[in-house]
Amino acid sequence: MNVQKMKILMEINSLQALGAVQSYTKQQSTPTFFTNMLGQILNQSASSNSTMKNTESLNPLTYTGTNHVFYPSTLSNLLTTSTQVPISTTKNRTHDLKGYAHIIKKAADQFNLPERLITSIIQHESNFNSQAVSAAGAQGLMQLMPGTARFLGVKDSFNPEQNIIGGAKYLRQMLNQFNGNIELALAAYNAGPGNVKKYGGIPPFKETQGYVKKVLNTFYK
């Protein structure tokens, strides 16, 4: 039975009861619009049920072994048929090194950096997701802040090559600024060079301290 039709009919019946002025005997003796429609729906429902029973008699109950419920095989087709929803993919998105190795090598050669150091930073910054955006707004593989990206000449932080080249350039600047000290350069990369200078070393930020440790562990592994 169509639930929506029943709902509409109940509303019509209520409106008739509220709006009509007629005697009790007249209401009993005269079929209402609601009565007629309800009868039609019930007849349709009975006809539909009869058809289903006839169909089910030709199709025995089915048990698939995946649950403890037996049901008509006609229903089995509906239960086992599902709409295949394509997995959405994000442009330039990957979660491994494949596809970026040649860019990392180019950046490492250009800025005299170990390829593994760049790779380690990418792994912990974005897990190789070129479309990554942090809560603070850092973007791309090496998580460049928009202002830093502009300063480095990066026009599109979601472009893998521009992002890696820009991030490598910034890392080289941090290494030069802190006399080649990798720990301080990584701390500056994460928290900014101002904080490293302010605290005279790795800032007492739990995130930054954990970041430096994780990147170095991956780099030296």
C-alpha positions in Angstrom: 0.0 0.0 0.0 1.3 3.4 -0.9 1.9 5.2 2.4 2.0 8.6 0.8 -1.4 8.1 -0.8 -2.8 7.0 2.6 -1.4 10.1 4.2 -3.1 12.4 1.7 -6.4 10.5 2.0 -6.3 10.8 5.8 -5.7 14.5 5.5 -8.6 14.9 3.1 -10.9 12.9 5.4 -9.9 15.1 8.3 -10.6 18.3 6.3 -14.0 16.9 5.3 -14.9 16.0 8.9 -13.9 19.5 10.0 -15.4 21.4 7.2 -18.6 19.6 6.3 -21.9 20.2 8.1 -24.0 17.1 7.7 -26.0 14.6 9.9 -24.6 11.4 11.2 -27.1 9.4 9.2 -26.1 11.2 5.9 -22.5 10.5 6.6 -23.2 6.8 7.1 -25.4 6.4 4.1 -23.4 8.4 1.5 -20.0 7.1 0.5 -17.4 9.8 0.8 -14.5 10.7 -1.5 -12.2 9.2 1.2 -14.2 6.0 1.3 -14.1 5.5 -2.4 -10.4 6.2 -2.7 -9.6 4.0 0.2 -11.5 1.2 -1.4 -9.6 1.6 -4.7 -6.3 1.5 -2.9 -7.2 -1.5 -0.9 -8.3 -3.3 -4.0 -5.0 -2.3 -5.8 -3.1 -3.5 -2.7 -5.0 -6.9 -2.7 -4.4 -7.3 -6.4 -0.7 -6.5 -5.9 -0.4 -9.0 -3.0 -2.1 -11.7 -5.1 0.3 -11.2 -7.9 3.3 -11.3 -5.6 2.0 -14.5 -4.0 1.6 -16.1 -7.4 5.1 -15.0 -8.3 6.5 -16.3 -5.1 4.9 -19.7 -5.7 7.0 -20.0 -8.8 10.1 -18.8 -6.9 10.9 -20.7 -3.7 12.3 -19.1 -0.6 16.0 -18.4 -0.8 18.8 -18.7 1.8 22.1 -17.2 0.8 24.1 -18.2 3.8 25.0 -14.6 4.7 22.2 -14.3 7.3 19.6 -16.3 9.1 16.6 -15.0 7.2 14.8 -16.8 4.4 13.0 -14.6 1.9 11.4 -14.9 -1.5 13.8 -15.2 -4.4 12.1 -12.3 -6.1 13.2 -10.1 -3.1 16.7 -11.7 -3.3 17.3 -9.9 -6.6 16.6 -6.6 -5.0 18.7 -7.2 -2.0 21.7 -8.4 -4.0 21.5 -5.6 -6.5 23.3 -2.5 -5.5 24.2 0.7 -7.2 27.9 0.9 -7.9 29.1 4.4 -6.8 32.4 5.3 -8.4 35.2 6.1 -6.0 35.9 9.8 -6.2 39.5 10.7 -7.0 41.2 14.0 -6.4 43.3 15.5 -9.1 47.0 14.9 -8.6 46.4 12.9 -5.4 48.5 10.0 -4.4 49.7 8.6 -1.1 53.1 7.3 -2.0 56.3 8.4 -3.5 55.5 7.1 -7.0 55.2 10.0 -9.4 57.2 12.5 -7.4 60.6 10.9 -7.3 61.9 12.8 -10.3 60.6 16.2 -8.9 62.3 15.5 -5.6 65.6 14.6 -7.3 65.3 17.9 -9.3 64.7 19.9 -6.1 67.5 18.1 -4.2 70.0 18.8 -7.0 68.9 22.4 -7.4 69.2 23.3 -3.7 71.9 20.8 -2.6 69.7 18.8 -0.3 69.4 15.1 0.4 66.5 13.6 -1.5 65.6 11.5 1.5 65.2 14.6 3.7 62.7 16.2 1.2 60.9 12.9 1.0 60.7 12.6 4.8 59.3 16.1 5.1 56.6 15.4 2.4 55.7 12.1 4.2 55.0 13.8 7.5 53.6 17.0 6.1 51.0 15.6 3.7 51.6 11.9 3.4 52.2 12.5 -0.3 48.8 14.1 -0.8 49.2 17.0 -3.3 45.8 18.4 -2.4 46.2 18.4 1.4 45.1 21.5 3.3 45.8 21.8 7.0 43.6 23.5 9.6 45.9 26.4 9.5 45.7 26.7 5.7 49.0 25.2 4.7 48.7 23.6 1.2 50.1 20.8 -0.9 52.8 18.2 -0.5 55.2 20.3 1.6 52.4 22.3 3.3 53.3 25.8 2.3 51.4 28.6 3.8 49.9 31.0 1.2 52.1 33.9 2.2 55.3 31.8 2.2 54.4 30.3 -1.1 54.0 33.8 -2.7 57.4 34.7 -1.1 59.0 31.7 -2.7 57.5 32.4 -6.1 55.0 29.5 -6.0 51.9 30.4 -8.0 50.0 27.1 -7.4 50.7 25.2 -4.2 48.7 22.3 -5.4 51.0 21.8 -8.4 53.4 19.0 -7.2 56.5 20.4 -8.9 55.9 24.0 -7.9 55.2 22.9 -4.3 58.2 20.6 -3.9 60.6 23.1 -5.6 59.2 25.9 -3.3 59.4 23.7 -0.2 63.0 22.7 -1.0 64.0 26.3 -1.5 62.5 27.2 1.8 64.3 24.3 3.6 67.6 25.4 2.1 67.0 28.9 3.4 66.4 27.6 6.9 69.5 25.4 6.7 71.6 28.4 5.6 70.0 30.6 8.4 70.8 28.0 11.1 74.3 27.1 9.9 73.3 23.7 8.4 71.7 22.4 11.6 69.1 20.1 10.4 67.1 20.0 13.7 66.8 23.7 13.9 66.0 24.0 10.2 63.2 21.5 10.6 61.9 23.3 13.6 62.0 26.6 11.7 60.2 24.9 8.8 57.4 23.8 11.1 57.2 26.7 13.6 58.9 29.5 11.7 62.5 30.9 12.1 61.3 33.6 14.5 60.3 31.1 17.1 63.6 29.1 16.8 65.5 32.4 17.4 63.2 33.4 20.2 63.7 30.2 22.2 67.3 29.7 21.1 66.6 26.2 19.7 63.7 24.0 19.0 60.6 25.8 20.4 58.8 24.2 23.4 55.9 23.3 21.2 54.7 19.7 21.5 53.8 19.7 17.8 57.1 21.1 16.6 59.2 18.8 18.9 57.3 15.8 17.7 57.6 16.9 14.1 61.4 17.3 14.2 61.7 13.9 15.9 59.4 12.1 13.4 61.1 13.6 10.3 64.6 12.8 11.6 63.6 9.2 12.4 62.4 8.8 8.9 65.4 10.5 7.4 68.0 8.4 9.3 66.1 5.2 9.0 
